[in-house]
């Protein structure tokens, strides 16, 4: 699937940049091959428009903010959050409103600017830990990976890769048979539950306040169509570590990985920096492998392009649901010219 050629994917919300990054001025971002400029208005609310001045195509992200408006660095044309031109300094006697650039939906949630390029089909997911007392929230990382969002989502619910990809962090290399799992499908995603035995390395013993060499992760997680997940991990001692990860699609080959976490202990119990360090070790292990995979993920699981095993169920369900989504909105799956679609051999007569 080529994400930039599926119009329905423009109708979902994606986190694109931490709000704090906009404090010193406008920033550019590319979402589904659409170049955007993001800025904060005078009330501190995020605004987003096409990163192209209607006059001579200069990038608005090279400009600055004046009140509520973004100012083009080339000739000073001003645009508000609706994309309407509010000021053309060279022609004060003529209405600037005759000029407009495309603008898009923007909102703030969980410390990120979220953007939707079309008419939203669903809202920004609610993370229960954000409202529950006793949880702290902290940003983990925000960086570009050369991988498809669907690859990362499948990886997030894949119990079979622990023993190999994560053998240096928590995976049990000598126990490759993955834990059983359960999936409950919804309209725009699913709920996933499993109990997976894992190693408990020295760094985790300190952070989890557990001395055993192994432990069990009770994971109740959510997939948020198309490229978001919430991984809620409960440990035997009652500690909850919940990680939210989005693979925001930049283009067909690249994703901006946005990750933050909720935790049911305190900074005194487990320093944020040490938690992030362990989680980053885990994500770097994932990144190394995911960046070697093909970005054009086939949604047709019967095509023969990729082989499957029983523990691939979450990814198989994702592909089935994504294929159904496209069909529901009158689309067919777009594929690249180099997609490895097997050629059917005719039997010799």
Buried (B, 14 or more C-beta within 10 A) or exposed (E): BBBBBBBBBBBBBBBBBBBEBBEEBBBBBBBBEBBBBBBBBEEEBBBBBBBBBBBEEBBBBBBBBEEBBBBBBBEBBBBBBEBBBBBBEEEEEEEBEEBBBEBBBBBBBBBBBBBBBBEBBBEBBEBEBEEEEEBBBBBBBBEEBBBBBBBBBBBBBBBBBBBEBBBEBBBBEEBEEBBEBEBEEEEBBBBBBBBBEBBBBEBBBBBBEBEEEEBBBBBBBBBBBBBBBBBBBBBEEEBBBBBBBBBBBBBBBBBBBBBBBBBBBEEEEBEBEEBBEBBBBBBEBBBEBBBEBBBBBBBBBEEEBBEEEEBBBBBBBBBBBBBEBBEEEEBEBBBBEEBEEEEEEEEEE
